[in-house]
Every structure is written in structure tokens, then in C-alpha cells.
């Protein structure tokens, strides 16, 4: 990780304390795990959108 220290990033989920090494080509990964933190964030956004439509 000494060759690209900017690739070590904190997870974008506010309750997550993990950091990860971004291996994506573009360097735009946001979540430590898409199955965990990413899914929770996307589900929360979806819930907020659909809640206001009712």
C-alpha cells in the first residue's frame, strides 16, 4: 500500500469504522462492502424516496 496511499479510504457509511483499499480502476469505490454498507445506504435512500410518495 505504500505505492498508492490515496487508495486507502474510509467507508462512506456513517456508522462504519472500516477503511478499505480501493482496487477499482477509476478509484471511486465508496463502501467497504457492497453487500453490507453499500446495500444499507442504498436501501435507506430507496425507503426515503418511496416513503414521501405515499
N, C-alpha and C positions, 0 to 999 in steps of 0.2 A: 504493500500500500504506500510505500514511500515514493513510488513513481507518479501517483496521482492522488494526493491527499484531499483534493477538492471533490473527489468521488465519494468520500465518506460523508454521509448526510444523516440528519435526524429524521425519523419518521414524521410525516405530516399530520398524523392523528394526534389530537391534543392530549389524549390520555396515555399515549405510548411513550416509553422512555428509551426505546431501542434506537440504535444507529445501524446503518447498513452501508455496504459498498455497492455503489451504483454501477452495474455492469452493462447497462443499456448503451447502445451506440450513440444516441443523442444526449445522454446524461440527464434525462428528465424524470427519472423514477422518483416517486413521491412516498411510497409506502414500504415498510419493512417486509410486509407480506400482503399480497393482493387478496389472498384467501381470508385473512384476518382483518387487519386495519383498513385496507382499501375497501373491502366489502362493507364493513360497518359504516364508513363515511358515505359511500355511495347509497346505501340503504337509507341512511338518515336524510340525505338530500332528497331522495325519492319520496320518502314519507312526508317531508315538509311540503314538497310540491303538491302532492295529492291531497294532503290534509286541507290546504287552503282552497282547493277546488270544490270541496263538498259543501 
